[in-house]
C-alpha cells in the first residue's frame, strides 16, 4: 500500500523491553506502532529489548499495522547493533532519532544495506532538534529510502527553551518547516505527542490543530489516546460525500469531452479529483484496518 493512502492517524510508542506491551500491541487499533529501543528503555535493558523487538517483528501477528523500530542513535554504544538487528528483522521502517543532516540518513542506509535489510524496510527520521528543523528541506531529499518524519516535540521544546502551551504557538514555526519539507518530497509527517494522556479535551484540540495544518496523524504515548486520534484524523462523512461527488462530476464531464466540471457552483479540476481519489483510497484503507481489529 502506498504511504500516501496508508493511514498513519495514530502512531503509538511501545516500550521494547516489555514483552506484554509488544503482545498487547497486536490487538490495539493503532495505525502504526513504534517499537522503541531508545527513550523507553533503560541502558541495562537495551540489548535484551533489541532482541525482543526483533523477535516480535519476525513473529508477526500485527496485521496491517505499520511497524517502526526506533533505534538508538549512532553516537551511542547501541546504535549500530540496533540497526543491524532491525535490518535483519525487516520492519516496515527503522526510525532514526535526532536526525540533523542528510549524512545521518546515509549512514543508516549504508548499515541497512550491509546487513541485508529487505526492500520493503524504509527509513523514518525523528525531527526533534533546532538544527534538524532548519535542515528539514535537505534532509527530506537525503535518500530514496526515506519515507517519513516523526516530530519529537518534547526534545524540540527542551532545546528551544520553549514553553508547553495549550495552543503550541512556540512550536508552530518548527512544525511548519518540517511539514513543508515533508510535503515537498512526498513524505509522511506525523505530529508530536501530547504528554497529558488523560487530558482528552487537550488531545482533541491538538489533533484538530495538527490535522488542519496537514499532518498525517499523531504520535501517542498511551493506548487511551488512540480512539480520539483515529476519529479526528479520519475523513468525515461529509468529506467522503464531497469527494465521491467530485469524482462522479468530473468523470461525467470527461465523458462529454470537457476538461472541468461544476459541482454546487464550484469548479472541479484534475487536482481536486486527485485529492478526492486519494481521500477515498485512504478511507478504504482505514475501513480495512478497522475490520481487521474488530474481526
Short mmCIF file of the C-alpha atoms (twelve columns), coordinates in Angstrom:
data_MODEL
# 
_entry.id   MODEL 
# 
loop_
_atom_site.group_PDB 
_atom_site.id 
_atom_site.type_symbol 
_atom_site.label_atom_id 
_atom_site.label_alt_id 
_atom_site.label_comp_id 
_atom_site.label_asym_id 
_atom_site.label_seq_id 
_atom_site.Cartn_x 
_atom_site.Cartn_y 
_atom_site.Cartn_z 
_atom_site.pdbx_PDB_model_num 
ATOM 1   C CA . UNK A 1   0.000   0.000   0.000   1 
ATOM 2   C CA . UNK A 2   1.420   3.402   -0.927  1 
ATOM 3   C CA . UNK A 3   2.237   5.627   2.011   1 
ATOM 4   C CA . UNK A 4   0.046   8.465   0.715   1 
ATOM 5   C CA . UNK A 5   -3.054  6.307   1.300   1 
ATOM 6   C CA . UNK A 6   -1.724  4.141   4.133   1 
ATOM 7   C CA . UNK A 7   -3.272  5.626   7.297   1 
ATOM 8   C CA . UNK A 8   -0.984  6.993   9.987   1 
ATOM 9   C CA . UNK A 9   -3.670  8.581   12.153  1 
ATOM 10  C CA . UNK A 10  -2.350  7.024   15.368  1 
ATOM 11  C CA . UNK A 11  1.324   6.104   15.759  1 
ATOM 12  C CA . UNK A 12  1.824   4.559   19.196  1 
ATOM 13  C CA . UNK A 13  5.142   4.237   21.029  1 
ATOM 14  C CA . UNK A 14  5.561   0.828   22.682  1 
ATOM 15  C CA . UNK A 15  8.472   0.108   25.062  1 
ATOM 16  C CA . UNK A 16  10.695  -2.520  23.519  1 
ATOM 17  C CA . UNK A 17  11.757  -4.006  26.853  1 
ATOM 18  C CA . UNK A 18  8.243   -5.116  27.841  1 
ATOM 19  C CA . UNK A 19  7.056   -8.372  26.254  1 
ATOM 20  C CA . UNK A 20  3.474   -7.862  27.452  1 
ATOM 21  C CA . UNK A 21  3.324   -4.455  25.740  1 
ATOM 22  C CA . UNK A 22  4.648   -5.925  22.496  1 
ATOM 23  C CA . UNK A 23  1.996   -8.625  22.682  1 
ATOM 24  C CA . UNK A 24  -0.818  -6.208  23.574  1 
ATOM 25  C CA . UNK A 25  0.113   -4.053  20.583  1 
ATOM 26  C CA . UNK A 26  -1.087  -6.818  18.267  1 
ATOM 27  C CA . UNK A 27  -4.693  -6.075  19.258  1 
ATOM 28  C CA . UNK A 28  -4.634  -2.282  19.593  1 
ATOM 29  C CA . UNK A 29  -6.447  -0.192  16.932  1 
ATOM 30  C CA . UNK A 30  -3.399  1.966   16.176  1 
ATOM 31  C CA . UNK A 31  -2.470  2.503   12.540  1 
ATOM 32  C CA . UNK A 32  1.254   2.217   13.276  1 
ATOM 33  C CA . UNK A 33  3.481   1.159   16.146  1 
ATOM 34  C CA . UNK A 34  6.890   2.487   17.139  1 
ATOM 35  C CA . UNK A 35  8.664   -0.372  18.913  1 
ATOM 36  C CA . UNK A 36  11.070  1.697   20.943  1 
ATOM 37  C CA . UNK A 37  14.669  0.855   21.793  1 
ATOM 38  C CA . UNK A 38  15.619  4.414   22.689  1 
ATOM 39  C CA . UNK A 39  13.938  6.637   25.294  1 
ATOM 40  C CA . UNK A 40  11.585  3.971   26.691  1 
ATOM 41  C CA . UNK A 41  14.388  1.520   27.505  1 
ATOM 42  C CA . UNK A 42  16.884  1.789   30.367  1 
ATOM 43  C CA . UNK A 43  20.568  1.279   29.489  1 
ATOM 44  C CA . UNK A 44  20.725  -2.068  31.287  1 
ATOM 45  C CA . UNK A 45  17.802  -3.336  29.182  1 
ATOM 46  C CA . UNK A 46  18.988  -2.153  25.756  1 
ATOM 47  C CA . UNK A 47  20.404  -5.420  24.430  1 
ATOM 48  C CA . UNK A 48  17.502  -7.525  25.710  1 
ATOM 49  C CA . UNK A 49  14.983  -5.071  24.246  1 
ATOM 50  C CA . UNK A 50  16.750  -5.197  20.866  1 
ATOM 51  C CA . UNK A 51  16.186  -8.941  20.663  1 
ATOM 52  C CA . UNK A 52  12.627  -8.788  22.000  1 
ATOM 53  C CA . UNK A 53  11.612  -6.216  19.393  1 
ATOM 54  C CA . UNK A 54  13.314  -8.023  16.525  1 
ATOM 55  C CA . UNK A 55  11.667  -11.303 17.509  1 
ATOM 56  C CA . UNK A 56  8.268   -9.579  17.755  1 
ATOM 57  C CA . UNK A 57  8.628   -8.248  14.203  1 
ATOM 58  C CA . UNK A 58  9.813   -11.607 12.906  1 
ATOM 59  C CA . UNK A 59  6.959   -13.437 14.634  1 
ATOM 60  C CA . UNK A 60  4.394   -11.043 13.155  1 
ATOM 61  C CA . UNK A 61  0.731   -11.042 14.022  1 
ATOM 62  C CA . UNK A 62  0.392   -7.252  13.768  1 
ATOM 63  C CA . UNK A 63  -1.904  -7.355  10.765  1 
ATOM 64  C CA . UNK A 64  -1.990  -4.216  8.629   1 
ATOM 65  C CA . UNK A 65  -0.363  -2.050  11.300  1 
ATOM 66  C CA . UNK A 66  2.884   -0.430  10.182  1 
ATOM 67  C CA . UNK A 67  5.828   -1.424  12.354  1 
ATOM 68  C CA . UNK A 68  8.673   1.004   13.003  1 
ATOM 69  C CA . UNK A 69  11.664  0.169   15.175  1 
ATOM 70  C CA . UNK A 70  13.140  3.251   16.827  1 
ATOM 71  C CA . UNK A 71  16.839  2.562   17.266  1 
ATOM 72  C CA . UNK A 72  19.359  4.302   19.458  1 
ATOM 73  C CA . UNK A 73  21.491  6.964   17.825  1 
ATOM 74  C CA . UNK A 74  24.695  6.047   16.044  1 
ATOM 75  C CA . UNK A 75  26.538  8.225   18.549  1 
ATOM 76  C CA . UNK A 76  25.666  5.676   21.269  1 
ATOM 77  C CA . UNK A 77  27.170  2.266   22.008  1 
ATOM 78  C CA . UNK A 78  23.926  0.552   20.912  1 
ATOM 79  C CA . UNK A 79  23.028  2.305   17.666  1 
ATOM 80  C CA . UNK A 80  24.960  0.288   15.098  1 
ATOM 81  C CA . UNK A 81  23.930  -3.068  16.601  1 
ATOM 82  C CA . UNK A 82  20.307  -1.869  16.785  1 
ATOM 83  C CA . UNK A 83  20.279  -1.061  13.072  1 
ATOM 84  C CA . UNK A 84  21.971  -4.326  12.151  1 
ATOM 85  C CA . UNK A 85  19.420  -6.402  14.082  1 
ATOM 86  C CA . UNK A 86  16.473  -4.302  12.907  1 
ATOM 87  C CA . UNK A 87  17.609  -4.687  9.303   1 
ATOM 88  C CA . UNK A 88  17.561  -8.463  9.648   1 
ATOM 89  C CA . UNK A 89  14.109  -8.408  11.304  1 
ATOM 90  C CA . UNK A 90  12.671  -6.378  8.411   1 
ATOM 91  C CA . UNK A 91  10.102  -3.962  9.892   1 
ATOM 92  C CA . UNK A 92  8.311   -1.514  7.648   1 
ATOM 93  C CA . UNK A 93  10.791  1.143   8.742   1 
ATOM 94  C CA . UNK A 94  13.703  1.972   11.004  1 
ATOM 95  C CA . UNK A 95  13.140  5.230   12.892  1 
ATOM 96  C CA . UNK A 96  16.319  7.221   13.476  1 
ATOM 97  C CA . UNK A 97  16.493  9.637   16.437  1 
ATOM 98  C CA . UNK A 98  17.709  13.221  16.323  1 
ATOM 99  C CA . UNK A 99  18.339  13.482  12.597  1 
ATOM 100 C CA . UNK A 100 20.071  16.765  11.830  1 
ATOM 101 C CA . UNK A 101 21.693  16.375  8.406   1 
ATOM 102 C CA . UNK A 102 21.463  14.173  5.296   1 
ATOM 103 C CA . UNK A 103 24.583  12.258  6.318   1 
ATOM 104 C CA . UNK A 104 22.662  10.813  9.277   1 
ATOM 105 C CA . UNK A 105 20.292  9.126   6.821   1 
ATOM 106 C CA . UNK A 106 23.126  7.982   4.539   1 
ATOM 107 C CA . UNK A 107 24.892  6.207   7.426   1 
ATOM 108 C CA . UNK A 108 21.737  4.324   8.368   1 
ATOM 109 C CA . UNK A 109 21.015  3.381   4.745   1 
ATOM 110 C CA . UNK A 110 24.563  2.018   4.356   1 
ATOM 111 C CA . UNK A 111 24.234  -0.078  7.523   1 
ATOM 112 C CA . UNK A 112 20.877  -1.412  6.378   1 
ATOM 113 C CA . UNK A 113 22.341  -2.462  3.036   1 
ATOM 114 C CA . UNK A 114 25.341  -4.141  4.666   1 
ATOM 115 C CA . UNK A 115 23.055  -6.076  6.991   1 
ATOM 116 C CA . UNK A 116 20.627  -7.302  4.353   1 
ATOM 117 C CA . UNK A 117 17.546  -5.202  5.073   1 
ATOM 118 C CA . UNK A 118 14.644  -6.277  2.851   1 
ATOM 119 C CA . UNK A 119 13.482  -3.972  0.108   1 
ATOM 120 C CA . UNK A 120 10.302  -3.044  1.988   1 
ATOM 121 C CA . UNK A 121 12.164  -1.618  5.003   1 
ATOM 122 C CA . UNK A 122 12.317  2.161   4.826   1 
ATOM 123 C CA . UNK A 123 13.862  4.907   6.920   1 
ATOM 124 C CA . UNK A 124 11.954  7.395   9.046   1 
ATOM 125 C CA . UNK A 125 13.572  10.376  10.755  1 
ATOM 126 C CA . UNK A 126 12.864  11.810  14.190  1 
ATOM 127 C CA . UNK A 127 12.830  15.567  13.712  1 
ATOM 128 C CA . UNK A 128 13.437  16.907  17.193  1 
ATOM 129 C CA . UNK A 129 16.224  19.477  17.274  1 
ATOM 130 C CA . UNK A 130 16.540  23.095  16.097  1 
ATOM 131 C CA . UNK A 131 19.242  22.126  13.589  1 
ATOM 132 C CA . UNK A 132 17.065  19.304  12.296  1 
ATOM 133 C CA . UNK A 133 14.192  21.699  11.686  1 
ATOM 134 C CA . UNK A 134 16.408  24.224  9.912   1 
ATOM 135 C CA . UNK A 135 17.776  21.411  7.706   1 
ATOM 136 C CA . UNK A 136 14.415  19.708  7.137   1 
ATOM 137 C CA . UNK A 137 14.393  20.572  3.439   1 
ATOM 138 C CA . UNK A 138 17.718  18.924  2.650   1 
ATOM 139 C CA . UNK A 139 17.058  16.006  4.999   1 
ATOM 140 C CA . UNK A 140 13.828  15.274  3.102   1 
ATOM 141 C CA . UNK A 141 15.853  14.760  -0.101  1 
ATOM 142 C CA . UNK A 142 18.603  12.721  1.566   1 
ATOM 143 C CA . UNK A 143 17.866  9.210   0.295   1 
ATOM 144 C CA . UNK A 144 15.245  7.239   -1.680  1 
ATOM 145 C CA . UNK A 145 14.652  5.022   1.380   1 
ATOM 146 C CA . UNK A 146 13.443  7.956   3.462   1 
ATOM 147 C CA . UNK A 147 9.677   7.677   3.829   1 
ATOM 148 C CA . UNK A 148 8.566   9.814   6.753   1 
ATOM 149 C CA . UNK A 149 9.174   12.243  9.594   1 
ATOM 150 C CA . UNK A 150 8.062   11.893  13.200  1 
ATOM 151 C CA . UNK A 151 8.266   15.189  15.067  1 
ATOM 152 C CA . UNK A 152 9.720   14.958  18.568  1 
ATOM 153 C CA . UNK A 153 8.120   17.949  20.232  1 
ATOM 154 C CA . UNK A 154 9.394   17.225  23.750  1 
ATOM 155 C CA . UNK A 155 13.072  17.283  22.811  1 
ATOM 156 C CA . UNK A 156 12.451  20.188  20.475  1 
ATOM 157 C CA . UNK A 157 10.782  22.279  23.185  1 
ATOM 158 C CA . UNK A 158 13.637  21.484  25.576  1 
ATOM 159 C CA . UNK A 159 16.281  22.578  23.076  1 
ATOM 160 C CA . UNK A 160 14.363  25.713  22.163  1 
ATOM 161 C CA . UNK A 161 13.700  26.621  25.782  1 
ATOM 162 C CA . UNK A 162 10.056  26.860  24.730  1 
ATOM 163 C CA . UNK A 163 7.010   26.572  26.950  1 
ATOM 164 C CA . UNK A 164 4.483   23.757  26.559  1 
ATOM 165 C CA . UNK A 165 1.389   25.861  25.874  1 
ATOM 166 C CA . UNK A 166 -2.070  24.565  25.014  1 
ATOM 167 C CA . UNK A 167 -2.035  26.259  21.605  1 
ATOM 168 C CA . UNK A 168 1.566   25.147  20.850  1 
ATOM 169 C CA . UNK A 169 2.369   28.532  19.368  1 
ATOM 170 C CA . UNK A 170 6.047   28.355  20.452  1 
ATOM 171 C CA . UNK A 171 6.434   25.265  18.209  1 
ATOM 172 C CA . UNK A 172 4.349   26.258  15.185  1 
ATOM 173 C CA . UNK A 173 7.258   27.594  13.129  1 
ATOM 174 C CA . UNK A 174 9.186   24.329  13.630  1 
ATOM 175 C CA . UNK A 175 6.162   22.152  12.886  1 
ATOM 176 C CA . UNK A 176 5.501   24.123  9.720   1 
ATOM 177 C CA . UNK A 177 9.103   23.868  8.492   1 
ATOM 178 C CA . UNK A 178 9.068   20.119  8.962   1 
ATOM 179 C CA . UNK A 179 5.667   19.709  7.312   1 
ATOM 180 C CA . UNK A 180 6.661   21.871  4.336   1 
ATOM 181 C CA . UNK A 181 9.796   19.787  3.766   1 
ATOM 182 C CA . UNK A 182 7.862   16.531  4.016   1 
ATOM 183 C CA . UNK A 183 5.157   17.617  1.626   1 
ATOM 184 C CA . UNK A 184 7.673   18.968  -0.885  1 
ATOM 185 C CA . UNK A 185 9.166   15.465  -1.183  1 
ATOM 186 C CA . UNK A 186 6.036   13.353  -0.697  1 
ATOM 187 C CA . UNK A 187 6.962   12.116  2.781   1 
ATOM 188 C CA . UNK A 188 4.649   11.188  5.634   1 
ATOM 189 C CA . UNK A 189 4.678   13.687  8.513   1 
ATOM 190 C CA . UNK A 190 3.480   12.614  11.972  1 
ATOM 191 C CA . UNK A 191 2.880   15.182  14.701  1 
ATOM 192 C CA . UNK A 192 4.448   15.048  18.167  1 
ATOM 193 C CA . UNK A 193 2.997   13.570  21.340  1 
ATOM 194 C CA . UNK A 194 0.500   15.029  23.796  1 
ATOM 195 C CA . UNK A 195 2.036   14.362  27.199  1 
ATOM 196 C CA . UNK A 196 -1.100  14.587  29.350  1 
ATOM 197 C CA . UNK A 197 -2.580  11.266  28.248  1 
ATOM 198 C CA . UNK A 198 -5.668  11.639  30.468  1 
ATOM 199 C CA . UNK A 199 -6.453  15.098  29.042  1 
ATOM 200 C CA . UNK A 200 -8.979  14.156  26.366  1 
ATOM 201 C CA . UNK A 201 -10.074 17.705  25.532  1 
ATOM 202 C CA . UNK A 202 -6.493  18.876  25.151  1 
ATOM 203 C CA . UNK A 203 -5.653  15.878  22.988  1 
ATOM 204 C CA . UNK A 204 -8.613  16.524  20.719  1 
ATOM 205 C CA . UNK A 205 -7.635  20.181  20.369  1 
ATOM 206 C CA . UNK A 206 -4.041  19.456  19.307  1 
ATOM 207 C CA . UNK A 207 -5.220  16.663  16.991  1 
ATOM 208 C CA . UNK A 208 -7.564  19.111  15.252  1 
ATOM 209 C CA . UNK A 209 -4.732  21.641  15.042  1 
ATOM 210 C CA . UNK A 210 -2.333  19.100  13.545  1 
ATOM 211 C CA . UNK A 211 -4.943  17.763  11.122  1 
ATOM 212 C CA . UNK A 212 -5.803  21.263  9.933   1 
ATOM 213 C CA . UNK A 213 -2.116  22.021  9.394   1 
ATOM 214 C CA . UNK A 214 -1.874  18.942  7.174   1 
ATOM 215 C CA . UNK A 215 -0.247  16.351  9.428   1 
ATOM 216 C CA . UNK A 216 -0.926  12.698  8.571   1 
ATOM 217 C CA . UNK A 217 -1.504  11.769  12.187  1 
ATOM 218 C CA . UNK A 218 -0.127  11.969  15.699  1 
ATOM 219 C CA . UNK A 219 2.400   10.033  17.733  1 
ATOM 220 C CA . UNK A 220 0.978   8.737   21.017  1 
ATOM 221 C CA . UNK A 221 2.308   7.647   24.400  1 
ATOM 222 C CA . UNK A 222 -0.723  5.698   25.680  1 
ATOM 223 C CA . UNK A 223 -3.347  3.384   24.143  1 
ATOM 224 C CA . UNK A 224 -6.125  5.510   25.662  1 
ATOM 225 C CA . UNK A 225 -5.212  8.232   23.146  1 
ATOM 226 C CA . UNK A 226 -5.899  6.075   20.097  1 
ATOM 227 C CA . UNK A 227 -9.680  6.487   19.792  1 
ATOM 228 C CA . UNK A 228 -9.716  10.289  19.729  1 
ATOM 229 C CA . UNK A 229 -6.746  10.482  17.379  1 
ATOM 230 C CA . UNK A 230 -8.237  7.974   14.953  1 
ATOM 231 C CA . UNK A 231 -11.515 9.861   14.953  1 
ATOM 232 C CA . UNK A 232 -10.029 13.297  14.334  1 
ATOM 233 C CA . UNK A 233 -7.615  12.244  11.599  1 
ATOM 234 C CA . UNK A 234 -10.148 10.100  9.730   1 
ATOM 235 C CA . UNK A 235 -12.032 11.665  6.806   1 
ATOM 236 C CA . UNK A 236 -15.502 12.780  7.883   1 
ATOM 237 C CA . UNK A 237 -18.687 11.528  6.254   1 
ATOM 238 C CA . UNK A 238 -19.124 14.968  4.680   1 
ATOM 239 C CA . UNK A 239 -15.559 14.867  3.301   1 
ATOM 240 C CA . UNK A 240 -16.196 11.488  1.703   1 
ATOM 241 C CA . UNK A 241 -19.543 12.518  0.283   1 
ATOM 242 C CA . UNK A 242 -17.975 15.562  -1.358  1 
ATOM 243 C CA . UNK A 243 -15.038 13.509  -2.674  1 
ATOM 244 C CA . UNK A 244 -17.364 10.967  -4.262  1 
ATOM 245 C CA . UNK A 245 -19.456 13.733  -5.827  1 
ATOM 246 C CA . UNK A 246 -16.334 15.440  -7.220  1 
ATOM 247 C CA . UNK A 247 -15.093 12.239  -8.839  1 
ATOM 248 C CA . UNK A 248 -18.523 11.500  -10.323 1 
ATOM 249 C CA . UNK A 249 -18.978 15.042  -11.635 1 
ATOM 250 C CA . UNK A 250 -15.525 15.072  -13.220 1 
ATOM 251 C CA . UNK A 251 -15.965 11.661  -14.836 1 
ATOM 252 C CA . UNK A 252 -19.308 12.801  -16.286 1 
ATOM 253 C CA . UNK A 253 -17.633 15.931  -17.653 1 
ATOM 254 C CA . UNK A 254 -14.827 13.865  -19.206 1 
ATOM 255 C CA . UNK A 255 -17.385 11.624  -20.872 1 
ATOM 256 C CA . UNK A 256 -18.800 14.766  -22.526 1 
ATOM 257 C CA . UNK A 257 -15.324 15.764  -23.675 1 
ATOM 258 C CA . UNK A 258 -14.959 18.548  -21.111 1 
ATOM 259 C CA . UNK A 259 -11.841 19.192  -19.041 1 
ATOM 260 C CA . UNK A 260 -13.531 20.604  -15.957 1 
ATOM 261 C CA . UNK A 261 -16.766 20.022  -14.072 1 
ATOM 262 C CA . UNK A 262 -19.014 22.210  -11.963 1 
ATOM 263 C CA . UNK A 263 -20.345 20.936  -8.641  1 
ATOM 264 C CA . UNK A 264 -22.535 23.080  -6.389  1 
ATOM 265 C CA . UNK A 265 -21.347 26.210  -8.180  1 
ATOM 266 C CA . UNK A 266 -17.639 25.343  -7.823  1 
ATOM 267 C CA . UNK A 267 -15.127 24.301  -10.469 1 
ATOM 268 C CA . UNK A 268 -13.787 20.746  -10.181 1 
ATOM 269 C CA . UNK A 269 -10.429 20.186  -11.909 1 
ATOM 270 C CA . UNK A 270 -7.879  17.393  -12.109 1 
ATOM 271 C CA . UNK A 271 -6.184  18.496  -8.904  1 
ATOM 272 C CA . UNK A 272 -9.451  18.301  -6.949  1 
ATOM 273 C CA . UNK A 273 -10.173 14.850  -8.335  1 
ATOM 274 C CA . UNK A 274 -6.683  13.580  -7.470  1 
ATOM 275 C CA . UNK A 275 -7.156  14.732  -3.872  1 
ATOM 276 C CA . UNK A 276 -10.653 13.248  -3.775  1 
ATOM 277 C CA . UNK A 277 -9.473  9.865   -5.020  1 
ATOM 278 C CA . UNK A 278 -6.616  9.852   -2.523  1 
ATOM 279 C CA . UNK A 279 -9.063  10.618  0.291   1 
ATOM 280 C CA . UNK A 280 -11.403 7.823   -0.786  1 
ATOM 281 C CA . UNK A 281 -8.497  5.367   -1.005  1 
ATOM 282 C CA . UNK A 282 -7.370  6.385   2.481   1 
ATOM 283 C CA . UNK A 283 -10.886 5.883   3.818   1 
ATOM 284 C CA . UNK A 284 -10.973 2.411   2.269   1 
ATOM 285 C CA . UNK A 285 -7.643  1.585   3.946   1 
ATOM 286 C CA . UNK A 286 -8.969  2.816   7.301   1 
ATOM 287 C CA . UNK A 287 -12.097 0.691   6.904   1 
ATOM 288 C CA . UNK A 288 -9.979  -2.368  6.102   1 
ATOM 289 C CA . UNK A 289 -7.877  -1.812  9.218   1 
ATOM 290 C CA . UNK A 290 -10.992 -1.332  11.369  1 
ATOM 291 C CA . UNK A 291 -12.495 -4.562  10.084  1 
ATOM 292 C CA . UNK A 292 -9.272  -6.389  10.922  1 
ATOM 293 C CA . UNK A 293 -9.222  -5.033  14.500  1 
ATOM 294 C CA . UNK A 294 -12.858 -5.953  15.179  1 
ATOM 295 C CA . UNK A 295 -12.677 -9.374  13.494  1 
# 
